[in-house]
Amino acid sequence: MPTKIEIRDLSKSFPSEKGRLPVIDNVSLTVGEGEFVALVGPSGCGKSTLLNLMAGFIRPDAGSVTIDGKVRAKANSKGILISQQGSVFPWLTVRENLSFGLHALDKSEQTRIADQYAGLVGLQGFEHSYPHELSGGMLKRAELARALVVKPDVLYMDEPFSALDALMSLRVRNELLRILRIERHTVILVTHDVEEAIHLADRIHVLSERPTRIRATFNVPFQHPRKLSSPEAQQLRIAILRQLGVELDEQPS
Amino acid sequence: MHRLQDSWSAVLVIAVLIALWWVAVAATHSMIFPTPLAVLTGAWELVEDGSLWRHIGASLMRVAVGFGLAVCVAVPLGLWMGWVRGAFSTLNPIVQILRPISPIAWIPIAILWFGVGDASPIYLIFISSVFPMIVQTIVGVHTIEKRYLRAAENFSVSRRTLFMRVVIPAVLPQILVGMRIGLGVAWLVVVAAEMIALRSGLGYMIIDSRNAGNRYDLVIAGMIIIGLIGLALDGIMRMLEGVRWVRWRYAH
């Protein structure tokens, strides 16, 4: 698997009342092409900062992010960030949102591609709807489709399912896996939900509390579709939670 | 059903107030303050000789021109000041100094510069409605949520696309709020402006009715008409909240 993203000795601090507050401390990791990597850590640990550094929205104090062997430039459409709150433009219809990243193409081509992706995520028939007319799950799909439309190399997902209820979260996760089988993107997922990480990722990095360091790394060797209730998955979940400082009494049956 | 009950109670309050007014005038045997019936017949007089429509038309025309000019200045200026940090730090102090000056304080200057024709009230309307609209537009730009700007940056759109497809649509509801405030102020100011050295408009009509023989029935008729037209203008602005470009802001 060729290397897609390489992060070396990355550090970032922010100014605070008590001087510089270190948020990311000397993080190194590599992500292979087409790999699905999850970064799991406690809330407020700097996961989002790490993701924003990778996506190019903020610059590191030290260290480097290289993508395809080149130093990370400013954010661009080769890597799309999908954030927790969502950023589907409320003043544009689904079709207008989906074609937002296609501004270089002519109008009819924009519409054709936008509608194709609306269909891919199950939003056919809602092309003319406004975001406020959609449910939370549909909004997530629209956001995902808007990102996929520009054929990004990497998807950066920042707690994308945490605003959804458990059932809807599962559905959209399955949808994402189905789409990734067709589109083959590299994905970096930030989450605090261990089960979600085991469901989706090929590899899981457990992050420490602030300043963020990589505490442990787990490979997820299970084939899709995954059985999250299997003893192996439960064992993995317990091991990851232990790294996060949570001891469970329950033993896998 | 609730709406009907709500409007019934409002109608009741108005009816009670009119009754009190009538009783008070009758009880005091006032020779000069009119009864509601006298106001109604006075207003009918103005309708019949056509002067009411002429005055309403004159006032509305002045508001349309003064307010229209203010929108044309306030929206681009507010967008610019909201978007460009240097424009804001340079121009905001002067906006904040001019904004609290009452339009009445501008009257001598308006007459000095524009004489006693239509230009004076138009200038007064302009100067009083332009500032609230500038301020609202700036607030609109400053409160665009970061996540939308970041998403636009992520798709590496041009500055023009960013402005046309993100900034302006995001600010439009706030611009509409500013326009609603501005139009309300404009309608307040036109009446005051017409009381100085003009020969038409609802403000002139009120002053002229008093001066030409203490016709307080026409004074009060004029006041009520001003209130009703102000209500209608605000109703039009509120209807604009339903158009598709801003509806997203009000929908839940």
Interface residues (C-beta under 8 A of the other chain):
Chain A: A55 F57 A75 N76 S77 I80 L81 S83 Q85 G86 S87 F89 P90 W91 L92 F100 G101 H103 Y130 P131 H132 E133 V150
Chain B: R147 Y148 R150 A151 A152 E153 N154 F155 S156 V157 S158 T161 R165 V166 P169 A170 L172 W245 R247 W248 R249 A251 H252
